[in-house]
Amino acid sequence: MAMSFFDQFASPSYLGIPLIAIAIALPWVMYPTPSTRWINNRLITIQSWVINRFTNQLMLPLNVGGHKWALLFASLMIFLITINMLGLLPYTFTPTTQLSLNMGFAVPLWLATVLIGMRNQPTVALGHLLPEGTPIPLIPVLIIIETISLLIRPLALGVRLTANLTAGHLLIQLIATAVFVLLPMMPTVAILTATVLFLLTLLEVAVAMIQAYVFVLLLSLYLQENV
């Protein structure tokens, strides 16, 4: 029983072919494509409004040089939200519960922000490794600590997204199993447990959206330090 709880995180395959590529490509098929007409339908209007509000909020603290990342950040957040939300449906697979996928997003984007800082303003970028006014004996130690904290950023991004989604899915499955076990023996307790399960599902919907936003927000903060 303990092993079956983690079977939902195994990448599905058909005839030995991993289906994670289909799960990743599916969100792009679900969104409508804006037409060339001046007046669109309500769904496209709401979609455009949400994207514009998010982009404006995210790009607000960045200077003009960082606005080039607006399309990338908006696309990444919509992609992550859609994958996380689809993973809450029954008999589905959530690709963002795989640490390898999340690290594949986190490492290149974090590395790009660091390389941009080293290219555009190397003095400022290296200055983050040593706070101003540091005593001379502490300089080597602080440089090592700041370097480690810099290198651990992509790991924190990937692990945060993976851990939050994995914990939520496990908790939902555990409580759902308890409901089915308690239903024939203690119906009242089973109904109360089902109510908790419903509230937890609503919480997981919020977590799925918040974690995608936090992932992109932290990337924008890393970019803000280097542009």
C-alpha positions as CSV (number, residue, x, y, z in Angstrom):
1,M,0.0,0.0,0.0
2,A,2.8,2.4,0.8
3,M,4.4,1.9,-2.6
4,S,1.1,2.4,-4.4
5,F,0.8,6.0,-3.1
6,F,3.9,6.9,-5.1
7,D,2.8,5.2,-8.3
8,Q,1.0,8.3,-9.3
9,F,4.3,10.1,-9.7
10,A,5.8,7.6,-12.0
11,S,6.1,8.8,-15.6
12,P,3.4,7.0,-17.7
13,S,4.5,5.1,-20.8
14,Y,2.8,3.2,-23.6
15,L,4.7,0.4,-25.4
16,G,7.8,1.6,-23.7
17,I,7.4,5.2,-25.0
18,P,7.2,7.9,-22.2
19,L,4.1,9.9,-22.5
20,I,5.4,12.9,-20.5
21,A,6.0,14.7,-23.8
22,I,2.2,14.6,-24.5
23,A,1.5,15.8,-21.0
24,I,3.8,18.7,-21.5
25,A,2.5,19.6,-25.0
26,L,-1.2,19.3,-24.0
27,P,-1.6,22.8,-22.4
28,W,-0.7,24.6,-25.6
29,V,-3.6,22.9,-27.4
30,M,-6.2,24.0,-24.9
31,Y,-5.8,27.7,-25.2
32,P,-7.6,29.5,-28.0
33,T,-5.6,31.5,-30.6
34,P,-6.5,35.2,-30.8
35,S,-7.9,36.1,-34.2
36,T,-7.1,39.2,-36.3
37,R,-10.5,40.7,-35.6
38,W,-10.9,43.8,-33.5
39,I,-13.6,42.2,-31.3
40,N,-12.8,38.7,-29.9
41,N,-15.0,36.4,-27.9
42,R,-15.2,36.6,-24.1
43,L,-12.7,33.8,-23.4
44,I,-9.9,35.4,-25.5
45,T,-10.7,38.8,-23.9
46,I,-10.4,37.4,-20.4
47,Q,-7.2,35.5,-21.3
48,S,-5.6,38.6,-22.7
49,W,-6.6,40.7,-19.7
50,V,-5.1,38.2,-17.2
51,I,-1.9,37.9,-19.2
52,N,-1.6,41.7,-19.5
53,R,-2.2,42.2,-15.7
54,F,0.3,39.6,-14.8
55,T,3.0,40.9,-17.2
56,N,2.5,44.5,-15.9
57,Q,2.8,43.4,-12.3
58,L,5.8,41.3,-12.9
59,M,7.7,43.8,-15.1
60,L,7.0,46.8,-12.7
61,P,10.2,46.6,-10.7
62,L,12.4,45.8,-13.7
63,N,14.0,48.4,-16.0
64,V,13.6,48.5,-19.8
65,G,16.3,45.9,-20.4
66,G,14.4,43.4,-18.3
67,H,11.2,43.9,-20.3
68,K,12.5,41.6,-23.0
69,W,11.7,38.7,-20.7
70,A,8.0,39.5,-20.4
71,L,6.9,37.0,-23.1
72,L,9.0,34.2,-21.6
73,F,7.8,34.8,-18.1
74,A,4.2,35.1,-19.0
75,S,4.3,31.9,-21.2
76,L,6.2,30.0,-18.4
77,M,3.6,31.0,-15.7
78,I,0.6,30.0,-17.9
79,F,2.3,26.8,-18.8
80,L,3.0,25.9,-15.2
81,I,-0.4,26.8,-14.0
82,T,-2.1,24.7,-16.7
83,I,0.1,21.7,-16.0
84,N,-0.5,22.0,-12.2
85,M,-4.3,22.4,-12.6
86,L,-4.6,19.5,-15.1
87,G,-2.7,17.3,-12.6
88,L,-5.5,17.7,-10.1
89,L,-7.9,15.9,-12.4
90,P,-8.5,12.2,-11.7
91,Y,-6.4,9.7,-13.6
92,T,-4.0,12.3,-14.8
93,F,-0.2,12.8,-14.5
94,T,1.5,16.0,-13.2
95,P,4.8,16.5,-15.0
96,T,5.8,19.2,-12.5
97,T,6.1,16.6,-9.7
98,Q,9.2,15.4,-11.5
99,L,12.3,17.1,-10.1
100,S,14.2,16.6,-13.4
101,L,11.6,18.7,-15.3
102,N,11.5,21.5,-12.8
103,M,15.3,21.6,-12.7
104,G,15.3,21.7,-16.5
105,F,13.3,24.9,-16.2
106,A,15.1,26.4,-13.2
107,V,18.8,25.9,-14.1
108,P,18.9,27.4,-17.7
109,L,16.8,30.4,-16.7
110,W,18.7,31.1,-13.5
111,L,22.0,30.7,-15.5
112,A,20.8,33.1,-18.1
113,T,20.1,35.8,-15.5
114,V,23.6,35.2,-14.0
115,L,25.3,35.4,-17.5
116,I,23.4,38.6,-18.4
117,G,24.6,40.2,-15.1
118,M,28.2,39.1,-15.8
119,R,28.1,40.5,-19.3
120,N,26.3,43.8,-18.7
121,Q,27.6,44.8,-15.3
122,P,30.3,42.4,-14.1
123,T,31.4,44.6,-11.2
124,V,27.9,44.8,-9.7
125,A,27.3,41.1,-10.3
126,L,30.5,40.1,-8.5
127,G,29.8,42.8,-5.8
128,H,26.8,40.7,-4.6
129,L,29.2,38.1,-3.4
130,L,30.8,40.5,-0.9
131,P,28.6,42.9,1.1
132,E,30.0,46.4,1.6
133,G,31.9,47.1,4.8
134,T,32.8,43.5,5.5
135,P,35.8,43.0,7.8
136,I,38.9,41.8,6.0
137,P,39.2,38.5,8.0
138,L,35.6,37.6,7.0
139,I,36.0,38.2,3.3
140,P,37.0,34.7,2.2
141,V,34.2,33.1,4.4
142,L,31.6,35.5,3.1
143,I,32.6,35.0,-0.5
144,I,32.2,31.2,-0.1
145,I,28.8,31.5,1.7
146,E,27.5,33.9,-0.9
147,T,28.7,31.7,-3.8
148,I,27.0,28.7,-2.3
149,S,23.8,30.7,-1.8
150,L,23.9,31.8,-5.4
151,L,24.5,28.2,-6.7
152,I,21.7,26.8,-4.6
153,R,19.1,29.1,-6.1
154,P,18.0,26.9,-9.0
155,L,17.9,23.9,-6.7
156,A,15.6,25.8,-4.4
157,L,13.4,26.7,-7.3
158,G,13.0,23.1,-8.5
159,V,12.7,21.5,-5.1
160,R,10.1,24.1,-3.9
161,L,7.8,23.4,-6.8
162,T,8.3,19.6,-6.7
163,A,7.8,19.3,-2.9
164,N,4.7,21.4,-2.7
165,L,2.9,19.6,-5.5
166,T,4.0,16.1,-4.4
167,A,3.0,16.7,-0.8
168,G,-0.4,18.0,-1.9
169,H,-1.1,15.0,-4.1
170,L,0.0,12.6,-1.5
171,L,-2.2,14.2,1.1
172,I,-5.2,14.1,-1.2
173,Q,-4.7,10.4,-1.9
174,L,-4.2,9.5,1.8
175,I,-7.4,11.3,2.8
176,A,-9.4,9.9,-0.2
177,T,-8.2,6.4,0.9
178,A,-9.4,7.1,4.4
179,V,-12.8,8.1,3.2
180,F,-13.3,4.8,1.3
181,V,-12.1,2.8,4.2
182,L,-14.3,4.6,6.8
183,L,-17.5,4.8,4.7
184,P,-18.8,1.3,5.4
185,M,-17.8,1.4,9.1
186,M,-18.4,5.0,10.2
187,P,-20.4,7.0,7.7
188,T,-20.5,10.1,9.8
189,V,-16.7,10.3,10.1
190,A,-16.4,9.5,6.4
191,I,-18.6,12.4,5.5
192,L,-16.6,14.8,7.7
193,T,-13.4,13.4,6.2
194,A,-14.8,13.9,2.7
195,T,-15.6,17.5,3.6
196,V,-11.9,18.0,4.6
197,L,-10.9,16.4,1.3
198,F,-13.0,18.9,-0.6
199,L,-11.5,21.8,1.3
200,L,-8.0,20.4,0.7
201,T,-8.7,20.1,-3.0
202,L,-9.7,23.8,-3.1
203,L,-6.4,24.5,-1.3
204,E,-4.5,22.5,-3.8
205,V,-6.0,24.5,-6.6
206,A,-4.7,27.7,-5.0
207,V,-1.3,26.1,-4.3
208,A,-1.1,25.0,-8.0
209,M,-1.5,28.6,-9.1
210,I,0.5,30.2,-6.3
211,Q,3.5,27.9,-6.9
212,A,3.6,28.7,-10.6
213,Y,3.5,32.4,-9.8
214,V,6.2,32.1,-7.1
215,F,8.5,30.2,-9.5
216,V,8.3,33.0,-12.1
217,L,8.4,35.8,-9.5
218,L,11.7,34.5,-8.1
219,L,13.2,34.3,-11.5
220,S,12.2,37.9,-12.1
221,L,13.8,38.9,-8.8
222,Y,17.0,37.1,-9.9
223,L,16.8,39.0,-13.2
224,Q,16.3,42.3,-11.4
225,E,19.6,41.9,-9.6
226,N,21.5,41.5,-13.0
227,V,19.9,44.1,-15.3
